[in-house]
Amino acid sequence: MNGATPNRDEKRYWLDGDVPWLNSSHANRDSVTDADQWVTQDALNEVHLPLLTYGTVLVAITGQGKTRGRATLLEMTATINQHLAGVIPDPERWDARFLTLMLRAAYDELRLISDAGGSTRGALTLASLGGVLVARPPLDEQRAIADHLDRETAKIDTLIAKAERFIELAQERRAALITAAVTGQLEIPAEEPAA
């Protein structure tokens, strides 16, 4: 299922909204835990927006750049616009984290499918998304794979954060060195002439 964009001119759909409303940019995240736009209950009821809950897999069905075909896990209750599809996995057959990972792995296939229509602006349809074949191992194996990948990617994320902090400190040190040198706070030794 996908959603819609309530009329922006209809203030009662947006003003003081308390229902998170997501667009396709959220598909670029690892998971969705917050929103930057909200709609009202009137919008939810009158525009017939789906109310999706934790464990829904969101897939960008349109979008420029790398967005189209991206998948993410919804970790909150929210509604979506027409550029996202919500895939609600059967909890007796699918671990939502595993299905998200499988759809991420199928990104190139999703892009190929979305470009197959011949349009200059590719898009996935709900029917084409529903036709994507993904492996479905037993549920306990899905959970084990998702748990393993959660642990391993957390380690990698920690290393990335440390590397980013190191780069930030190195850039600060570089800027301080330049400032100290050009303001005369640092004595620069004269280079000896080559023999």
C-alpha positions as CSV (number, residue, x, y, z in Angstrom):
1,M,0.0,0.0,0.0
2,N,1.0,3.6,-0.5
3,G,-0.2,6.9,0.8
4,A,-0.9,10.4,-0.4
5,T,0.0,14.0,0.1
6,P,-2.9,15.9,1.7
7,N,-3.6,19.3,0.1
8,R,-1.1,21.8,1.5
9,D,-3.7,24.6,1.2
10,E,-6.0,22.8,3.6
11,K,-4.6,24.0,6.9
12,R,-6.7,21.6,9.0
13,Y,-4.7,18.7,7.4
14,W,-1.4,20.1,8.6
15,L,-1.8,22.7,11.4
16,D,-1.0,21.2,14.8
17,G,-0.7,17.7,13.2
18,D,0.3,14.9,15.5
19,V,0.5,11.9,13.0
20,P,4.0,11.5,11.6
21,W,3.9,11.8,7.7
22,L,6.9,10.4,5.8
23,N,8.1,11.0,2.2
24,S,10.6,9.0,0.1
25,S,13.6,10.7,1.6
26,H,13.1,8.6,4.7
27,A,13.9,5.4,2.6
28,N,17.5,6.5,2.7
29,R,17.8,5.8,6.4
30,D,18.7,2.5,8.0
31,S,15.5,2.8,10.0
32,V,12.8,5.4,10.6
33,T,12.4,6.5,14.2
34,D,11.2,10.1,13.8
35,A,9.6,12.4,11.3
36,D,9.9,16.0,10.2
37,Q,6.3,16.6,9.1
38,W,3.0,15.8,10.7
39,V,-0.6,15.6,9.6
40,T,-3.9,15.8,11.5
41,Q,-6.5,13.1,12.2
42,D,-8.7,14.9,9.6
43,A,-6.0,14.3,7.0
44,L,-5.7,10.7,8.1
45,N,-9.4,10.1,7.8
46,E,-10.4,12.2,4.8
47,V,-7.4,11.6,2.6
48,H,-7.4,7.9,3.4
49,L,-3.8,7.7,4.5
50,P,-2.7,4.3,5.8
51,L,-1.6,4.2,9.4
52,L,1.5,2.0,9.4
53,T,3.1,0.5,12.5
54,Y,6.4,-0.8,13.8
55,G,7.8,-3.5,11.5
56,T,6.5,-2.2,8.2
57,V,9.1,-2.1,5.5
58,L,9.1,1.1,3.5
59,V,10.2,1.1,-0.1
60,A,10.7,4.2,-2.2
61,I,8.7,3.6,-5.4
62,T,9.7,6.9,-7.0
63,G,12.5,9.3,-6.5
64,Q,15.5,10.8,-8.2
65,G,19.1,9.8,-7.6
66,K,19.6,6.7,-5.5
67,T,16.3,7.0,-3.6
68,R,14.0,4.9,-5.8
69,G,14.2,1.2,-4.8
70,R,15.6,1.9,-1.3
71,A,14.1,0.1,1.6
72,T,14.0,0.9,5.3
73,L,12.4,-0.4,8.5
74,L,9.6,1.7,10.1
75,E,10.2,1.7,13.9
76,M,7.3,3.9,14.9
77,T,3.7,4.5,13.8
78,A,3.4,6.8,10.8
79,T,1.6,7.5,7.5
80,I,3.3,7.9,4.2
81,N,3.0,9.8,0.9
82,Q,2.4,8.4,-2.6
83,H,6.1,7.9,-3.2
84,L,6.5,5.2,-0.6
85,A,5.1,1.7,-0.4
86,G,4.5,0.1,2.9
87,V,5.1,-3.7,2.9
88,I,3.5,-5.3,6.0
89,P,5.2,-8.6,6.7
90,D,3.3,-11.5,8.1
91,P,5.0,-11.9,11.5
92,E,4.5,-15.7,11.4
93,R,6.4,-15.9,8.1
94,W,8.8,-12.9,8.1
95,D,11.2,-11.1,10.5
96,A,10.7,-7.5,9.4
97,R,14.5,-6.8,9.8
98,F,15.3,-9.7,7.5
99,L,12.8,-8.7,4.9
100,T,14.2,-5.1,5.0
101,L,17.7,-6.6,4.4
102,M,16.4,-8.8,1.5
103,L,14.8,-5.8,-0.2
104,R,17.9,-3.7,0.3
105,A,19.9,-6.6,-1.4
106,A,17.4,-6.5,-4.2
107,Y,18.0,-2.7,-4.9
108,D,19.6,-3.2,-8.3
109,E,16.7,-5.5,-9.3
110,L,14.2,-2.9,-8.1
111,R,15.9,-0.2,-10.1
112,L,15.9,-2.4,-13.2
113,I,12.2,-3.1,-12.8
114,S,11.4,0.5,-12.3
115,D,13.3,1.5,-15.4
116,A,11.7,-1.2,-17.6
117,G,8.6,0.9,-18.3
118,G,10.5,3.0,-20.8
119,S,9.7,6.3,-19.0
120,T,12.4,8.8,-18.5
121,R,11.3,8.9,-14.9
122,G,11.3,5.4,-13.5
123,A,8.9,4.2,-10.9
124,L,7.9,1.0,-9.2
125,T,4.3,0.0,-9.1
126,L,2.8,-1.8,-6.1
127,A,2.2,-4.8,-8.5
128,S,5.9,-4.9,-9.6
129,L,7.1,-4.6,-6.0
130,G,4.8,-7.5,-5.0
131,G,6.3,-9.6,-7.8
132,V,9.9,-9.4,-6.5
133,L,11.1,-12.8,-5.4
134,V,13.1,-13.0,-2.2
135,A,14.3,-16.0,-0.4
136,R,12.4,-16.8,2.8
137,P,14.3,-19.1,5.1
138,P,12.7,-20.4,8.2
139,L,11.7,-17.7,10.7
140,D,14.3,-18.7,13.3
141,E,17.0,-18.5,10.6
142,Q,15.8,-15.1,9.5
143,R,16.0,-13.9,13.1
144,A,19.5,-15.3,13.5
145,I,20.7,-13.7,10.3
146,A,19.2,-10.3,11.3
147,D,20.6,-10.5,14.8
148,H,24.1,-11.4,13.4
149,L,24.0,-8.5,11.0
150,D,22.7,-6.1,13.7
151,R,25.8,-7.0,15.8
152,E,28.3,-6.8,13.0
153,T,27.0,-3.6,11.5
154,A,27.0,-2.0,15.0
155,K,30.7,-2.8,15.2
156,I,31.3,-1.2,11.8
157,D,29.2,1.8,12.8
158,T,31.3,2.3,15.9
159,L,34.5,2.2,13.8
160,I,33.0,4.7,11.4
161,A,32.1,7.0,14.2
162,K,35.6,6.8,15.6
163,A,37.1,7.5,12.2
164,E,34.8,10.5,11.7
165,R,35.8,11.8,15.1
166,F,39.5,11.3,14.3
167,I,39.0,13.2,11.0
168,E,37.2,16.0,12.8
169,L,40.0,16.3,15.4
170,A,42.6,16.2,12.7
171,Q,40.8,19.0,10.8
172,E,40.6,21.1,14.0
173,R,44.3,20.5,14.6
174,R,45.2,21.5,11.0
175,A,43.1,24.7,11.3
176,A,44.7,25.6,14.7
177,L,48.2,25.0,13.2
178,I,47.5,27.3,10.3
179,T,46.0,30.0,12.5
180,A,49.0,29.8,14.9
181,A,51.5,30.0,12.0
182,V,49.9,33.0,10.2
183,T,49.3,35.0,13.4
184,G,52.8,34.6,14.6
185,Q,52.0,32.4,17.6
186,L,54.1,29.6,16.2
187,E,57.8,29.9,15.6
188,I,58.6,28.6,12.2
189,P,62.2,27.3,11.9
190,A,64.1,28.7,8.9
191,E,64.9,26.1,6.3
192,E,68.6,25.5,5.7
193,P,69.7,26.0,2.2
194,A,70.4,22.8,0.3
195,A,74.1,22.0,-0.2
